[in-house]
Amino acid sequence: MENKPWWTIPLQATLWVVAMLIITGWLNRSRFRARPASQANRLVHPPTTLIVGLICFALFVGLAVVSNAIPNDTTTWWTTALFVGFALLSAPLISGFFLEEHEVSDEGIACRTFTGVRKYLRWSDLRAVRYASVMKWFRLETQSGTVARVSVALIGLPEFARLLLQNAPHGAIDAETLGVLRATAAGNPPSLWT
């Protein structure tokens, strides 16, 4: 085993944190891209979603291939399966970029999920609106139990928040979410990092 200086582990951790701050800052900024007025009511993923998904996919597929192409004692079927599993975890990012869309209007929100499932929720039918800070999405639930989730990574969140605040039934939005929606409508959506 190599004798590494004591400072290599803190240095690696610091570099990882700095890299994550740079990436999430880049993702945060990408949500504020200017859009044509004709698409003001559409919520879409920024191109950074696709870029991150493709990089993660290529990285883990590459690791799976390299770990099997270069002879070594650590390669087993489960390490290959682990790399392939991580590559598959990036699939929702890639399919979400192409399939997921939300269109808001004064009446409600039409959604298509990253799996292609279509939903329509009327603002007047909402029973509960919650912001899930850990998952970084708004969860909308109707009286009939239909649920839609709106990611905070989407472009167009201020218009979504404005229409939701304006048209949701009184009492459907909890107090904590109300503050987050007001800030989002004012152009300050929740951070992707914290």
Beta strands, then each sheet from edge to edge (+ up, - down):
strand 1: 42-43
strand 2: 101-104
strand 3: 108-112
strand 4: 118-122
strand 5: 126-132
strand 6: 137-142
strand 7: 147-151
sheet 1: 1+ 2- 3+ 4-
sheet 2: 5+ 6- 7+
end
